[in-house]
């Protein structure tokens, strides 16, 4: 998980509105999500990771332990069962709620942090550059 450590600024966001709609985010929150330009700070200690996302719209802090399921309240208000695992060099986040599920995969590609978000047949991608 060490490869994710650092401060990351959003560079690109592709199809994120469709992803937010597919997970049930209302119109107003989706519009805010489109204009938010988050800076993500990631730290790791052993098998624990902390992520802090700061933007003009909302600040979010999250801590997790690899391979342990926990109850998560997402930024859009969903209550999920969430589990993070490593699949090779990829950090995979699996969320389940209300009969639905989503997978968010994070990995480093050419020095950038890529986040692929999937729910059903909807795919989105966000790319961050290291500050």
C-alpha positions, 0 to 999 in steps of 0.5 A: 500500500506504500505506493499510494502514500502522498498528496494527490490532486484531481486531474481528470474525471470521466463519467463520474456523474453517471456513476454517482447517479447509478449509486443513487446520488441526488441531482444537487449532490451530483452537481456539487461532486462535478465541481469539487476538485479534491486533494487526497492525502493518503498515509499508511501504517502497517495494514492501516490506511488513512485517506483525507479528501479536501475540497471547497465542497466537502472534507472527508476523512476515512480510516481502514484496515486492509482485509477487514469489513467495516460499516462506512457512511459514504460522502453521499450518505449511504451506509455500506459494508466496505472492505479493502483488499490488495489485488497485486498492486491494486487497492480494491474497495468493495461496497455493498448497500441496499442490495447493490454493490460497487467496486472502486479500484485504485492503482498507480499508473505512470506516476498517477493515481488512477481510480476506477469506479464500477456499479452495474454496467456503469464505469467511471475513472478519476485520475490524480497527480502527485503534488 
